[in-house]
Amino acid sequence: MAASCERIYGDTYIIVDDRVEGIGNNVSLEFTHMEFSGKGASQLVIKGRSPIDKNTIHIRFAGENGESNQLVEFEKSNGYEERVFELEQITGMHNLTFVFMPGSSFDFSWFRFIPG
C-alpha cells in the first residue's frame, strides 16, 4: 500500500487510509529493504488515479551496486485503475523511491512487482 512507505516528503499530498492522494510537486515515497530475490522483477503494477493526461513517475532503486532510475508514465484515468509497466530487470536488495515531478497530480493506492 502506498501509505505504508517508511518516509514521504514533498510539497503536496494527503494520506487517506492506506492511499496517498493529491500527490503534487516533488513528492517522494520511500520504501526500504525491498528484496528482489530469484529472478527479480521485470514488471511493476501500479493502482492509481490520474486526473491529468500524464504523470511521469521516476522509480529510483538504490542497492549495494549503486543506483538506477526508471521512468513510467501513468496516463489519465477516470477512477482508480491498475496499470502494468515494463521494467529493466531488478534483482537483489534495494531501497525504492517513487519520485513525482513538478506538475504531477496523482492518487496512489498500491503497487506490486511481477517476477520475471
NUVO-207629 format. One record per residue (C-alpha): residue in three letters; x, y, z. Coordinates in steps of 0.5 Angstrom, whole numbers, always signed. Example, Ala and Ser with C-alpha at 12.3 -4.5 7.8 and 13.67 -1.06 7.14 Angstrom:
! residues 2
residuo=ALA | px=+25 | py=-9 | pz=+16
residuo=SER | px=+27 | py=-2 | pz=+14
***
This chain:
! residues 116
residuo=MET | px=+0 | py=+0 | pz=+0
residuo=ALA | px=+3 | py=+7 | pz=-2
residuo=ALA | px=+2 | py=+10 | pz=+5
residuo=SER | px=+6 | py=+4 | pz=+8
residuo=CYS | px=+12 | py=+8 | pz=+6
residuo=GLU | px=+18 | py=+9 | pz=+11
residuo=ARG | px=+18 | py=+16 | pz=+9
residuo=ILE | px=+14 | py=+21 | pz=+5
residuo=TYR | px=+16 | py=+28 | pz=+4
residuo=GLY | px=+15 | py=+34 | pz=-2
residuo=ASP | px=+10 | py=+40 | pz=-3
residuo=THR | px=+3 | py=+37 | pz=-4
residuo=TYR | px=+0 | py=+30 | pz=-1
residuo=ILE | px=-5 | py=+28 | pz=+4
residuo=ILE | px=-5 | py=+21 | pz=+7
residuo=VAL | px=-12 | py=+18 | pz=+6
residuo=ASP | px=-13 | py=+11 | pz=+10
residuo=ASP | px=-8 | py=+7 | pz=+6
residuo=ARG | px=-7 | py=+11 | pz=+0
residuo=VAL | px=-3 | py=+18 | pz=-2
residuo=GLU | px=-7 | py=+23 | pz=-5
residuo=GLY | px=-7 | py=+29 | pz=-8
residuo=ILE | px=+1 | py=+28 | pz=-10
residuo=GLY | px=+4 | py=+34 | pz=-13
residuo=ASN | px=+10 | py=+38 | pz=-14
residuo=ASN | px=+17 | py=+34 | pz=-12
residuo=VAL | px=+14 | py=+29 | pz=-7
residuo=SER | px=+18 | py=+22 | pz=-6
residuo=LEU | px=+15 | py=+16 | pz=-2
residuo=GLU | px=+21 | py=+12 | pz=+0
residuo=PHE | px=+21 | py=+4 | pz=+2
residuo=THR | px=+27 | py=+1 | pz=+5
residuo=HIS | px=+30 | py=-6 | pz=+5
residuo=MET | px=+26 | py=-9 | pz=-2
residuo=GLU | px=+28 | py=-16 | pz=-3
residuo=PHE | px=+28 | py=-18 | pz=-11
residuo=SER | px=+31 | py=-25 | pz=-10
residuo=GLY | px=+31 | py=-31 | pz=-15
residuo=LYS | px=+29 | py=-28 | pz=-22
residuo=GLY | px=+28 | py=-21 | pz=-19
residuo=ALA | px=+23 | py=-17 | pz=-22
residuo=SER | px=+21 | py=-14 | pz=-29
residuo=GLN | px=+14 | py=-11 | pz=-29
residuo=LEU | px=+11 | py=-6 | pz=-24
residuo=VAL | px=+4 | py=-6 | pz=-23
residuo=ILE | px=+1 | py=+1 | pz=-20
residuo=LYS | px=-6 | py=+2 | pz=-18
residuo=GLY | px=-7 | py=+10 | pz=-18
residuo=ARG | px=-12 | py=+15 | pz=-21
residuo=SER | px=-9 | py=+21 | pz=-25
residuo=PRO | px=-14 | py=+27 | pz=-27
residuo=ILE | px=-9 | py=+30 | pz=-32
residuo=ASP | px=-6 | py=+27 | pz=-38
residuo=LYS | px=+0 | py=+24 | pz=-36
residuo=ASN | px=+4 | py=+23 | pz=-29
residuo=THR | px=+11 | py=+22 | pz=-30
residuo=ILE | px=+14 | py=+17 | pz=-24
residuo=HIS | px=+21 | py=+16 | pz=-23
residuo=ILE | px=+23 | py=+10 | pz=-20
residuo=ARG | px=+29 | py=+10 | pz=-16
residuo=PHE | px=+33 | py=+4 | pz=-14
residuo=ALA | px=+39 | py=+4 | pz=-9
residuo=GLY | px=+43 | py=-2 | pz=-8
residuo=GLU | px=+50 | py=-4 | pz=-6
residuo=ASN | px=+52 | py=-4 | pz=-13
residuo=GLY | px=+49 | py=+3 | pz=-14
residuo=GLU | px=+43 | py=+7 | pz=-16
residuo=SER | px=+39 | py=+6 | pz=-22
residuo=ASN | px=+33 | py=+10 | pz=-24
residuo=GLN | px=+27 | py=+8 | pz=-29
residuo=LEU | px=+21 | py=+12 | pz=-31
residuo=VAL | px=+14 | py=+10 | pz=-32
residuo=GLU | px=+8 | py=+15 | pz=-35
residuo=PHE | px=+1 | py=+14 | pz=-32
residuo=GLU | px=-4 | py=+17 | pz=-36
residuo=LYS | px=-11 | py=+20 | pz=-35
residuo=SER | px=-16 | py=+15 | pz=-31
residuo=ASN | px=-23 | py=+17 | pz=-29
residuo=GLY | px=-22 | py=+13 | pz=-23
residuo=TYR | px=-17 | py=+8 | pz=-19
residuo=GLU | px=-14 | py=+3 | pz=-25
residuo=GLU | px=-9 | py=-2 | pz=-25
residuo=ARG | px=-3 | py=-1 | pz=-30
residuo=VAL | px=+3 | py=-5 | pz=-32
residuo=PHE | px=+9 | py=-2 | pz=-33
residuo=GLU | px=+16 | py=-6 | pz=-36
residuo=LEU | px=+22 | py=-5 | pz=-32
residuo=GLU | px=+29 | py=-7 | pz=-33
residuo=GLN | px=+31 | py=-13 | pz=-29
residuo=ILE | px=+32 | py=-11 | pz=-22
residuo=THR | px=+35 | py=-16 | pz=-17
residuo=GLY | px=+38 | py=-16 | pz=-10
residuo=MET | px=+36 | py=-12 | pz=-4
residuo=HIS | px=+34 | py=-4 | pz=-6
residuo=ASN | px=+31 | py=+2 | pz=-3
residuo=LEU | px=+26 | py=+4 | pz=-7
residuo=THR | px=+23 | py=+11 | pz=-8
residuo=PHE | px=+18 | py=+14 | pz=-12
residuo=VAL | px=+19 | py=+21 | pz=-14
residuo=PHE | px=+13 | py=+25 | pz=-17
residuo=MET | px=+16 | py=+31 | pz=-21
residuo=PRO | px=+13 | py=+38 | pz=-22
residuo=GLY | px=+6 | py=+38 | pz=-25
residuo=SER | px=+4 | py=+32 | pz=-22
residuo=SER | px=-3 | py=+30 | pz=-20
residuo=PHE | px=-4 | py=+23 | pz=-18
residuo=ASP | px=-7 | py=+19 | pz=-13
residuo=PHE | px=-3 | py=+13 | pz=-11
residuo=SER | px=-7 | py=+7 | pz=-8
residuo=TRP | px=-2 | py=+1 | pz=-8
residuo=PHE | px=+4 | py=-2 | pz=-12
residuo=ARG | px=+7 | py=-9 | pz=-13
residuo=PHE | px=+13 | py=-12 | pz=-17
residuo=ILE | px=+12 | py=-18 | pz=-22
residuo=PRO | px=+18 | py=-23 | pz=-22
residuo=GLY | px=+21 | py=-24 | pz=-29
***
